[in-house]
Every structure is written in C-alpha cells, then in structure tokens.
Amino acid sequence: MDDVSAKVASTRASKGLSIDGQGNVRRDVAAAAEPAAVAASLCEFLGPLLGVELRPLSARAMASSSGLVGLVTIRADEGGSVSFVTGTATEASAAEAVAIAVLRALEVEDGLLVAAGRRWARHPDVTTVTVMTPDTSHLLKGNAHDGDEHWALLGTLSGPGRLSVRTQEGEMLVLGLAEVAISLSIARSSPIIDRVHRWMIDVEARVSEDLC
C-alpha cells in the first residue's frame, strides 16, 4: 500500500472513533478495513489523548481455531523516552481483532484517563495521580491525603472543565469530563506541567467535539 492509499485507508478507518463522557473509546470499525489502516488510525487518534506520540510498527491478523488473532507492535515516544508495546486479541474479524489489540497494548480498555494517568505517573516530577468518578476515587500514585485533596478540588468544578491550583509544593491540575475526572500533583517548576496543560486542553476539546 503506497503512502496516499495508506492515508486514505487510515482516514476511512478513523471515522468511527470517538471518546464519551466516561473517557471510554468508542469505535465502529468497518469489518473490511485493512489491519494496518485500523492500527494507524487508532494510534493517530489516541496519541494526543494519551500525551504520547504513537507509531504502529506492525499490525496483522492470523487465523486460529477460535477466530482471527490480531497482533500489533507500537512505538511510543513520551517526550523523548521511547518504548515499544505489543497487544493481541481474538475476534471474528481481522479489523476488530487489531483494534482491540491496539487498545490492550496501550492499556486503554479501562478508560482513556486511567491509561493516561498511568503514563503520567511514571514521570518522577508527578507526585500524585487520581482518577475519580461520581462514586469512587482511584489513587494511581501518591498518598491518600493527596488523593483527598484532589477529590476536594474536583468538588469546586461546577461541571466538565479544567482547573489549576498552585501550592507550596507545586501545582495541582484537574480535568473533569461528564462522568470521570483526573487530577495530578506536579513538582514546582517542572517542565512537564506545560505538557500536562496541553494534554488536558486536547482531551477536553476532543471530548467536547465528540459529544456535540
């Protein structure tokens, strides 16, 4: 497949992708879509929403006794820190198998904000990460006291949106969607603060667009 054909195929495959108010990836992948195009469109769609540059290195489907097995390998570049992740899934169609394999490789099956939170938590300047729903709070990094502060800060938002508060230790940033929110505490003067700000703006804009 040449570059132009690949771009057209990726665009067609990405039409059914969206994010809902719970931070879940919604997809309507055409069964006839090429596995490589499915992987490329998902990586292009999810990269900015995870705060990472993604590039699929391989995407294919193999027949098995239980269905078609999708296998993907993805290169992930997080601000110069490069890693390689893999995923597999078995489904009835090659396109769906590859799509789920990509979501598993990127750990997005539990929701976009959880997956992104896990990635941000790996940075040493990020001291606390909390993902919150109306009923529960999941502390991905840090201590319970900081998690309680995140919960209290979320309560000051009247609806979906973003909030940033400076403290003696650094900065707390909150992104609230319709039914889920994420809050991060970051050390003062860390360069990652600007990256998290930009990431939250991108996610808020994308979700707002998909819910319109």
N, C-alpha and C positions, 0 to 999 in steps of 0.2 A: 504494500500500500504506500503510494507516494505521500509527500507532506500535505498537499492540498486535499487529497482524498481522506487522509487521516484527520485533518481539521474538520472537514465536513461531517465525517462519521462521529467525531467526538461531540460536535455541536448538536447533532441529532440525538445522540445518546443522553446528553445532559438536560434535555428539555423537561424530563420528568423528575428533576431533583429539586427538593425544597427542604426548609427547616421549619418545624412547627413551634408553637409557644412553649412546648416542653423540652425543646432542644433536641428533638429526635429528627433523624434524617429520613425524609420521605422520598421514595423513589418509585418510578413507574417505568422500569427498563423494558424496552422492546425485546421480545424473545429472540428476534433475528439479529440484534445488534452484535457487532464484532466484539469479542472479548477485549482486544486491545483498546478499542474505542471506549468501551464501558469503563475500563480502568483509568484511561486518560481523562475522561470527563469527570469521574468521581474525584480523582486527585486534584484536578483543576478547581473543582467546586469546593472541596473540603480544605485544601491547603490554607487559604486565607482565614477560614473559620477555625482552624486549629493553631494558627500563628506559625506555620511551618511551610517551607517550600517542598512540594512533593513531586516526584517524577517516577512513574512506573517503569521498571526495567524489564519486566516480563509479565505477561498475562495470558493464560491459556486454560483450556478445559480438556479434560481427558475422560473417556467413558469408563464407567465402573459398573459393577453388578447392582449398585444401589442408585445409580443416576450419573449425572455429569459432575466431575470434580473440578472446581475452579482453583487455580494456583496462581498466586501473584507474588512478586517481589517489588518493593517500593523503596526508592531512595528518599530519605527525609533530611532536609537541611534546616536546622534551627539556629539561625544566626551564625553560621559557620561551623556548627557542630553537626557532623554528618553521621547518620546511622542508616541501617538497612533493615527493613521489617518484611516479614512474609505472612501470608494468610492462606487458608484453604477453606473450602465449603463444598457441600454436595447438594445439588438442586436438580430440578427437572430440565432446566435449560442452561446452556453454557453462559449466556449473558447474566442470568440471575446468580449462578454459582460464582462467577467472577466478581459481581457486585458485592455479594456478601463476604467473599474472601477479602476484598479491599476494606470493608468496614471492620472485619475482625483484625486485620493486620494493623489498622490504625486505632483499634480499641474504641470504636465509635458506637458499638452495639448498646452500650449503657447510656448513650446520650452524648451530644456534642460537648456540653460544658464539662461533663465528667472527664471525657477524653482530653480536652484542652487543659483542664485543671491538673491532670496527672503530668502533662508535659511541662506546664509552668512550674510545678512543684519540684521538678528536677533541678531548677536553677538555684544556686546557693544563696542568691540575694532574696529569693522568695521565701519568707519565713512561715507563712500560714496560707492555706488554701481551703476554702469551704464551699461546698455546693449545697444549695438549700432549695427545698420545695415548700409548699404551704404547710406541710405536716412534719417534715424531717430535715435534719441537718447532717451532712456527711463531711467530716473533717478529713481531708486528703493529706494534709501536712500541718504540723504545728501542735499547739496545746489547746485544751478545752477552753481555757479562759479567752484566748484569742478568737476561738470559734464563736463564743458567746458575744463578743464584741461585733463580730461580723453579722450575727443574727440581729443584734440591736440596730446596727447601721442599716441593714436591709429594711427594717421597720420604718425608717424615715422616708423611704420612697413611697409615693402615693400610687405608683403604677410602674409599668415597664420603663426602664431608663438606666442611666449611668450616674455614678456618684463617686467623688474622690475626696478623701479627707486626709490632711497631713497630721502626723503625730510626732512625738519626740523621737520615736524610733525610725520613722519613715513615712510611708503613705499606704492608705487602705483604699482599694478600688473595688467598686461593686458594679456588676452588670446584671440587671434584672430583666427577665423575659416574662411572658404572661404567667407561666406556671413553674418556673425554675430560675435560680439566680446563682451567680458565682461571686465570691469575694476573695481578694488576695491582699495580704500584707507584704510590702516590699521594703527592703532596707533603704534608708535615706540616700539620695543622690545616685542610686543605681541606674545604669543606662537601660535596664530592662523596663523601667517604668514607662518610658515613651513607647516601647514596643507593645506593652500590655494595653496602654491607652488606645493605640491604633487598632489593635486586635479587637477590643471591645466596640469601637466605632464600626468596624467592618461587620461584626456579628450582628449588632443592633440594626444596621442598615439592611443586611440581607434578610433577617427575620421579618422586619417591617415590610419589606418588599414582598416576601412570600405570603404574608398574612393579608395583604391588600386585595 
